[in-house]
């Protein structure tokens, strides 16, 4: 029999384990105690990321940064406008390299989340960016996937995947 480790405590799951549903995602843990912890952690992680998107869409970048651990690692999608210094490490690096640049270059940038689900310490969001560039006034929309990794209720890593063709098109004639 193949042993699978409990995502909450790390122990081997035996006898099929206990299935937990949180945010539309089913996870198997080793016991009822770990099921309660998983439900609590997954729910808390989903709440953190939903608050991050609410703050981001209001351009409240200080509130977004409050959700990050001091050692956050921010990985921008390859070939995206912010990939030149990626990965960003630490809050100051993310603030200056990501959010200051977003504020300077975009008249409007929002994330529309179509789906969001939790899996262990990760939260995955699928949707699209909608933005208008300051330099040329062009408005665009691009598909996006974000993977957030959390520990103790704080974001420790962000990984972005985005339709970089749309980003390139929006940047023409800047």
Secondary structure by P-SEA (a helix, b strand, c coil): cbbbbccccccccccccbbbbcccbbbbbccaaaaaaaaaaaaaaaaaaaaaaaaaaacaaaaaaaacccbbbbbcccccccccccccccaaaaaaacaaaaaacccbbbbbbcbbbbcccbbbbbbbbbbbbccccccccccbbbbbbbccccccbbbbbcaaaaaaaaaccc
